[in-house]
């Protein structure tokens, strides 16, 4: 008998370590359930680390009459900022009016609704600007004058996932990464789950209920559970590119294109600009999703319609793509497919329930998680209470939502040997938890080996001990974005250290 079987039965097994799975695990653990979270790769390795990094209502969804989804997202926007002010911060977006595309009255009406249907409190309202006099107009071609400036939020998407998993574990959840579920069998009042680790070791789990939060693989997991469904999913690939910084100010851009699509250009990691996203139907595998040459060229061409300085695929320092699992609502165009979600509960009276998550977007993950756990409550006596996560800070987020500047200043004072860029990165990644691993360090030597650009041995050990990181990719592309900065020699040294430490 495996260690898991000997340890007894879990109340809930959550399969899928993306934002929805980790959010559900956190919510259920906080309501008293004994939870196990099982993820086939690294946390946030798929869709949840391949977003446009926005906490937003989805202005363009108003055009498709997704009013309920936009309202839900806008309500969640400030809630998420409040519980995670280190990894989420407000951002002002500039939407230029472009002759021949959507008329001004349509843009203004959409922004009026955007400001008023979601209970906006802390974020500033939309205002009209003249790009010929506004700082956001400086890097653009001179063709653009009238524009609108509105509010939304930015998020470190992968860290949002990690922090939800960390909080779930702190509340008693067992987290198993690099563990692929190979079979699910319902035996009366429980589920028997077979799995295999990346090292080939067999694992078995028992649970009174299962949540299928496998994202793009949700239907595959249903098949492994021998549960047929007539539900169809539309897999849509979104690609992004990162280029050297195209502008020096802190505004982001919302741009329109003649084919009806939109894309964003966002300040990224101090020295870069993030541009995306595309919307293309995806028909390939899910293990190695990349941006195609056509998508990269499309985004470069889109940026060149607006920015005075042109870019080409050769200027792209990094590209990434993710597959969004959207509910197939019959839309002709992938960008018009709904970003809403559905929760479907499978199981007759007396059977162990299986709750499957179809669709969703990062901004609504917390509300989705609360709804999912509430749906399971009649089937799991261990669950107590209702929605609690709206007011409970994520790890490191226990400071005022506008207090990041003060926290960063305090961190700089306590660790004066760190350069400003490193202090800023650490504050935005860990918040109040930074002191937990920086400890009593008084110089760089106290933090152990320096792998480059402020990544210390102490931080790497923290990622391994508290954030389930195992490889340099985990550390450089999900726990941080230092992969943009470290040289190949520095990455090789980190890999060598990890091999020696394992």
N, C-alpha and C positions, 0 to 999 in steps of 0.2 A: 504493500500500500504506500502511495506517495505521501510525502510530508503534508501536502495540501489536504488529501483525504483524511489523514489521521487527525488533522487539526479541526475537523468538523465541517459544518456547513455554513456558508455565507448566506446572508439575507439576500444580497444582490450582487450579481456579476455584471459588470459593465464592460462590453467588448468594443474597443476603439478608444485610442488615446489622443483624439483631436479635441477641439474646444468643447464640443457638445458632450463627449464622453467624460472628459475631466470635470466639466461643470456639473454633470449629473452625479458623478461619484462624490464630489464635494458636498453637494446639497444633501444627498442621501446619508452620507457619513455624519453630517451635522445634525441630522434628524434622528440619529441613534442607530442606524442600520449598520450591520457588519458588511462591509463592501470589499470586493476585489475588482481591480481594474486591470484589464488584459489588453496589451497593445503589441501588434506583430513586429513593429519596428521601434524607432525612437518616438517619444512624445512629440506631437506636432510635426512629424516628419512629412506628412502629406499636405492636404489642402489647407490646414490651419496655419502653416507657416508660409503659404504662397499667396496670401491675400494682398490687397492694395494698402494694407495697414491702416484702415480707416474704421473709426466708430462713427457711423453716420446713418441718417435716416434713409438715404437713397433718393436723392432729388429726382433722378431720372425715372424712378418707379411711379412717381405721380403721373407721368405721361401715359403709363400703362394702367392707370386707375387702381393701383395697389395702395389705396388710402389707409386701410387697416394696418398693413405691414409697415408703411412709413410712420404712422402714428406710434405703433409699438416700438419701432426702432428709435424714434426721437425721444420717447420717454426713457428708454434704456440708456441713451447716450450720456446724460448727466449722472445717472445712477452709477454707471461704470466708471466714469471719471472720479466720482466720489470715493469708490472703494479701491481704486488703483491709481492714485494721482502720480505715482512714479513712472508707470509705463503707459499712461494715457494722459494726453494733454490737448487742450483746445487749439484749433488752428483756423485761421481765416482763409477762405477760398475766394479766388477771383474768377468770375465767369464773364468773359467778354461777349458782348453782342457781336454776332457775325452776320453781315449782310447776306441775304439769300438763304439763311438757315432758319431756325426757330425765331418767330417775331418777338419783339421786345415785350409786348403785352403778355405773351405766353410765359416768358421767363419771369417777369415781375409777378404774375399771378401765382406761378409755381412757388416762388420764393416767399410770397405772402403766406401761402398755405404752410410752407415748410416752417416758417417762424411761429405759427399760431396753433397748429393741430397737435403738437407734442409736448406742451407744457414747459417750453423753454423758460428757464429762470436765470441761470448764471451766465449763459453765453450771450454775447452781443447780437443785436438784430442785424438784418440785412440793410445795406445802404447802397445807394448809387454812387459810382465813382467815375472819374474821367481819367482814362489811362494816359492821356497826354500830360497829366499833372501828378499822377500817383506813382509811387515807387515801383508798383507792380508793372507799370507800363514800360519801364526802362529797358528790360531785356527783350521786349516784344518788337515785332515789325511795326512801322508807323501807321499801318492800315487800321489799327484798332483804337477806338476812343471810348465809347460808352461801355460800361461794364457794371457788374454787381458784385458786392463783397458780402459773403455770408459765412456763417459759422458751422463747423463740424469738428470732429475729433480725430486724433492720430493715436495709434496703438502699436506697441511692440507685440505683434500677434503671437509669436512663438512663446514669448515669456508669459503672456496671458494664460496660455495652456499650462506651462510649467507651474505657475503659481497656483492655479486651480488644483493641479495634482498634488502639489506640496501641502496645500491646506487640507485636502482630502486625507492624505497620509497622516498629517498631524492630528486629525480627528479619528484616526484608527483604521483607515482604509489600507489594504494591501495593494501595492502597485507592482505589476509585472510587465516590464518592457521586453522587447525582443522575444516575445512569446506568442506564437501564432496558434490560434484556435483551429483545430483540425476536425472537430466534431462536436455536436451538441445533441443530446438525447434527453427527451422529457420522460421521466419515470414517475408518474403520479404527481406527487406534490413537490418535486424538485427537478432540477436540471443537472445532468452529468456532463461535464465539459472536459474534452481531451484537448491537449495542446502540446506544442513542441517548441523548445527554446532554440535560439540561433545556433547554440552549440550542439543541438541534437538530443537534448535531454527531454524525456517525456514528462508532462505535467498533467495532473487531474484536479479538477475543482468540482465542488458541489454548491449549488445555490438554489434558493427558493424562487428566485426570479432572475431574468436576464434582460438587459437592455442591449439592443443591437444598435450601436452608434458607430458603425463601420464606415460611414460616409459614402464615398463612391462605390464601396464594396458591400453596401447594405443588402443587396439582392443575393450576392454570393453567400453571405453569412446565413440568410434565410434558407438557402438551398442546403447548406450544411446542417441546418436544424430540421431539415425535412419538412419545411413549412412553405407550401406553394403560395404564390400571391399573383394577383392580376395587376399589381402596381407596376408602372413603368417609370424608369428614371431617365432623365436626359443628362448626360455627362457633357459638361461644357468646360473647355480649357481656357484659362485666363493666363496670358503671358505678360511679363513685365521686364523692363530693361533698366539698368542703372548706368548712368554716365557721369563724368566729372561735372561738377556744379555748373548749372546754366544761369544761376542768378544768386545774388548775395542777400536778399531780403528774406523774411520769414513767412511770406505768403505762399500758399499753394494755388494751383490753377485747375480749373474745370473747363476743358476745351470740347467744342463740338466739331464733328467731321461731316463732310457732305453726304456720307452714306447713312447718316442718322445715328451713328454711334458716338460715344464720348470717350474721353480718356483724361487722366489726371497727370499733372507734373508736380511733384511734392519734394520739398527739402528733405534730404535723407542723409543721416549719419555725418552731419557737419559739412562734408566736402563733396557730396554727391547729389544728384537729382534722380528720383525714382519716377519712371514714366510707365503708365499702364492704365487700363488693362485691355486685352483683346477678349472677344467672345467667339469661340469656334467650337463646333461640335467635336467631341473627342471620341475616337473609335479604337484607340490603341490600348496597350496595357497600362497599369497603374503604378508599376514599380519604379520606372525611370521617366518621369514626365518632364519634358524640356520645351523651351520656347523654340519654335521652328524658325528657319531663316526668313520665311515669309512674314511671320508675326513680328520679328525684330525689324525687318524693313518697313513694315506697316507703321509701327510705332515711331520709327525715325522720321518717316515721311509726315506723319501727323504732327510731330513736334516742329518740323521744318515749316509747316504752314503758319506757325505762330511766332516762333523765336527767331530773332535776328541772326543769331549764331547757329548755323546748320550743324547737324550731327549725321553720322553715317554708322552703319553696323560696326565698323572698325573702332568707333569711339566707345562702344559698349564694354564696360569693365566687368559686368555680371548680368546674367539674365536668369530668370526662373519662371516656372509655370506650375500651375496646380489645376486639378480637376474638381469642379464644383458639381456636387450631386443635386441637380434640380428636379423638381417634380415635373413630369412631362405633361404639360397642360395644352399641348397641341399648337403652341406658338410656332409661326413660320420661321422666326429669327431667334437665334440663341439668346441675344441680348434682351428679348422681350419675354423670355420664360420667367415664371414667377420665382422669386427668391424666398417665398414663404416656406413653411414647414408643415408636416403632418406627423402625428404620433398615432401609431396603430398598435392596439393591444390584442394579442393572440392568446387564446386559452379559454376553454370551457370552465364551468364551475368546478372547483376542486383541482384543476390543472395548475401547474406552475406557469405563471404568466411570462410572455415574451413581448417586450415593448420595442418596436422598431421606430427609429427616427429617420424620416425622409425629408431631405432638403434642409433649409436653414441658412443663416448667415451669421457672421461672427458677432455682429452687434446685438443680435437677439439670443445669444447662447444662454445667458443667465435666466431669462424669462422662460425659454424652452426647457431648461434644466428643472426649474421649479415646477413647471407644468407636468413634466414627465414624472417626477417623483411623486407629485400629488396624485397622478393617475394610478400609481402603484400602491398608494397608501392603503386602500381597502384590502389588498392582497398580502400586505406585509405588516403584521402587528408591531414589528420593531420600530416602524417609522412613527415619529411623534412630531406634532406641531406642523406649521405651515411654512410658507415662503419666508426664509430668514436671510437670504444672501444679499438682498438689496442694501442692507445697512451694515454688513460685516466686511471690514477691509480684507483684501487679499494680503498675503504675507509681504511685509515691507510697506504697505499702504496705509498704515495707521498714523497719518498726519493730515492736516487740512488740505482740501483739494486744490487750493491755490498756494500751498506751502512748499513747492518743490525748490524754489529759489533759496528759501531760508534753510532747508535741509541740505542743499548742495553747499551753501556757505559754511554750515557747521561741519560738514564732512571735510571740506578744504582746510578748515582751521585745525581739526583734530589730526589730519594726516597731511601736513604741509609739504611733505616730500613728494607727494603725487602731483603730476602736472595737471593743469586745468582740464584738458580734454579727458584724461582718465577719471578725474573726480566727477565730471559731468556724466560720463558713461556709467560709472558705478552707481551714482545716485539714481539715474534713470532706470537702471536694471534692478537694483536691489532695495531702493528706498531705505527704510530704517533697518533692514536686515544687513546692510553693508557692514555695520559695526560688528556683526556676529563673526564674520570671517577675517576682517581687518584686525580685530582685537586690539592688542596693546602695541602694535607695530610702531616703531619710531623712525625707521628708515626702510628703504627698499629691500635691504638685505634681510630684514625680519620677515618678509613675505616669501622668501625662497627664490628660486630661479625666476628670471624674467624672460618670458618667451617672446616678448616684443609688444610694443604699443600698449604697455600697461597690463598685459595679461600675466599674472604672477602664478607661481606654484600654489600659493594659498588660495587663490580664486579657483584654479583648476581642481584642487582637492575639494573645495566647497561644491563645485558643480558635480563632482563625482559622488560625494557623500550625501548631498541634499537635493540634487536635481536630476539624478539618474543618467548623467552624461557618461559615455564610455569612449567615444571616438573624438578625433579632432573635428570632424564635421559637426557632431553634436554641439561642441563648444564654440566653434567659429562661425557657424551659420544658423544656429537656433538659440542657444543660450546667449550668444552675442552675434554681432555682424563683423567681428574682427577678421573674418576671412577676406574682407575687402582690403585689408591693410597688411597682413602678415605676408612676408615673402615665402617663396617655396622652400627656402632653406630653413626658415623659422617654423614652418608647418612640419617639415621633416623632423626637426628637433623635438617638437611637441609629440609627434607620433612615436619617436624613439623613447621619450620619457614615459609615455603611456604604456608602451610595451614593457619597459623595464619595471614599471610600478605594478603592473597587473599581477 
